[in-house]
Each structure stands twice: as C-alpha cells, then as structure tokens.
Amino acid sequence: MIFVAAVHRGRTTIWGAPLSEMNHGIFGYTLECGNSWNNKIPREPKGLKSLVNALNKSAEECRRYNDYYYEATESQIAYFKEHVTEGSHSVSMPD
C-alpha cells in the first residue's frame, strides 16, 4: 500500500491503496487527462515518486493550478490508519 496526500482548494486528503488501484481507479482520470495533453505523462506510473510527479504534471496540464500532490508524511499515514473506515481509501485531514 502506498500513501499520497492530495491538496485541493487548500484541503488535504490522504489516499492509501495499492499502486495499481491508485493508477486505475483513484487517480485514473487525472492521469488520463494529463496524458491526453502531454503524452510524456505516464498513465501507469511504476512507483510512488513517479505517481506523485505524474499527478502534479497532470494537474498543471489540465489547468488545475490549485491542486498538488506529495508523498504522505509519517504523521499523515498514522492519522489515515487511525481514522479510515472499512472499504474507504481516503481520509480528510482536519484544518
């Protein structure tokens, strides 16, 4: 399982799932959008760092300038594990 922090309109959400689910389900549309504008952006990144890079490039290409992504910190991962509900892949961080 990998963990990505996504910031949208100033709100941080922590996502946790296997890489294949991040690529195809959770962030599939974002990666597809980025790849459609810039075919150098991979639709199936091979690791966490390449996923984060592809998501940030996709946000830029798709003109979502307020969105950005980074590797979740240890404290964010701990918060995720403590607050995630069964069947869910995301937890919003408190303000």
N, C-alpha and C positions, 0 to 999 in steps of 0.2 A: 504494500500500500504506500502511496506517495501523498504528500500534502502540499496544496497550493493555496496561497492567500490571494484573493481577488478583491480589488478595491473598485467600487462602482459608486459614483456620486458621493465619495467620502465615506462610504460604509464598507467595512471589511467583512468578508465571508471566507471561512476556511473550508476547503473542499478536501475530502480524503477518499481515495478509491484506487484500484489498480490502474496502472498506466493505460492499459487498453480501454478501460471504461472512461478515463479522462479524455482520451483521443477520440473515441467514437460516440460517446453519449453526452457527457457533461459539457465538454468544450468542442464537440464536433462541429457545430455550426460556426463558431468563432474561427476555428482553424480552416474550415472550408471557405468562409468569406475572405479571410486573409490570403489564402492560396489562389482564389479567383482573381484577386487584384495583383498579386505578386507570386508567381509560380515558384519562387525561391523559398517561400514559407512552406515547410513540410506539413502535410495533412496528418501524418502519423509520426510525431517526434519519438525518438528512441529512449529518452531518459528525462528526468526531472528538469535539469538545466535547459535542455533543448525545448521542452514543453513550455517553460516559462518564457524563453526567448521568442518562440513562435507565437505565443499568446500576445505578448507585448507588440510584436511586429504586426500581428493581425489587427489588434486594436487600433494601431496607427493607420494601417491601410484602409480600415473600414470607418475611419474618422470618428472613432470612439475615444476622443482625446482625454476624457476624464477617467477612463478605465486603465488599470495597470495590474500586473501580477508579479508575485515574487514567491520564493520558497518560504513556506510557513516556518516560523520560529519554533523552538522547543516549547516555549510557554503557550503558543497558539495551538500546537499539536496536543499538549496536555489539556487545554481547555476544550478542544474538539472531542477528545476521548472521554472527557467527563460529561459533556453535555449533548453529544449526538444521540439521536433516538434510533431505534432499530429500523433498518430499511432506508435510512436517510444517508446522504453523502455530504451534507453541508451543515455548518453552524455559523450563525451571525455573531460576530464579536460585539460585546457591549460598547457603547460610546464612551 
